[in-house]
Amino acid sequence: MFLSISKVKSVVAAALVMPAALTAFSASASGDGQWQGGEHVYQKVCGHCHETKGEIGPVLAGRELPPAYISIIVRQGFRAMPAFPASFIDDVSLQQVGEYIQQLPAPAQE
């Protein structure tokens, strides 16, 4: 199976963006090491790739993905998405981001 040029560009872009996202991810935790809720995590980390209309990661809004599914993908990684260990996001915050993603409405059609 061959990847299209656009897919290759997406993977390369993800490889370049992910180190910055990981840095932002670890740097944007509050002083006690806890995130400030699921929306905060999504806006600071997830949205960099998942709000780009499929250019890097798939759009998650409106899919009603179960929080347990989100947790598995975040911990194990999938395709261009790296795994995020508990040292980057604790289990409680990960559950909150999963719940936030599950309730996101579908994006408006353009």
N, C-alpha and C positions, 0 to 999 in steps of 0.2 A: 504494500500500500504506500503510495506516494502522498506527501503533504503538498498542498498548494502553496504558492509563494506567500499568500496572505496568512496562511496558518503558520508558516515558518517565521514570518515577521512577528506574528502574535507571540509565538514561543520565545523568540529572541527578546521582544519587548518585555515579556514577563520575567525573563531571566535578568534583565537589567533593572526592572522596577522592584523586584522582590527584595533585594538587599536593602534598598531605601525603605520599603514598607516594613521590613523587619526592624530596622532601626527606629522608625517612627512608632512602630508597635510597642517596642520596649521603652521608648523614651516618653510616650504619652500616658503612661500609667501614673496615677496620683502618687503622692509621697508614701502612702502605706502599701504600695504595690498592687492595689486593687483598681480595676477599671470602674468607671462611673456609669455602669449599666450597659445593656446590649446595644442601644443606639449609639453610644459613645464609641464602643469598639468598632461597630460597623462603619461609622462615619470616618474614624481615624485610620482604619486599616482595610477593611473589606471593600469599601466603596471604591478604592483606588483601582481595583480590577473588575469589580462586579457592577459598576455603574457606567461602564464604557460601551454598552450595547453590543456585547459579544466580541469586542476587539481583543480582550485578553481573557477574561473569565466570563462564564455565562451570567446573564442577568438573573438574579435570584428573586427579585420582587414579584409578587403575584403567583408564585409557584406553590405556596403553602407547604414548603418542605418541613418535615418534622425536625424538631431540635436534636433528636438522637442522630439523625442522618447528618446534620450539619456538624455535630461533634465528631463523628467518625471521619468525615472528610477533612475537617480541620486538623485532627490529631494524626491522620495517616497520610494526608496529602493526596492529590489526584491530578494526573497529567501535569500541566504547567504550575499547578498550585503546590507549594511546598507544605510539608507537615509543620504545624505549630505546636511545639511541646508545652507542657504545663509551666515551664519556666518563662514562656511568653504570655500565656493566658491561663489563668486558673480555671478549674472545672466550673465553679459558680458563674464566673463571667462568661465562660463559653456557653453555658446553659442559657444565660440571659441573651446573648447574641443570637443563639438559635431560636429563641422565642420571638425576638424582634424580627428576624428574617421571616419566620413563619407568618407573621401578621402583616408584612409589608404588602400594600396594594400593588396591583399590576401597573406598570408604567403606562402613561397615556400614549395612545397610538398617534404616530406622526403622519 
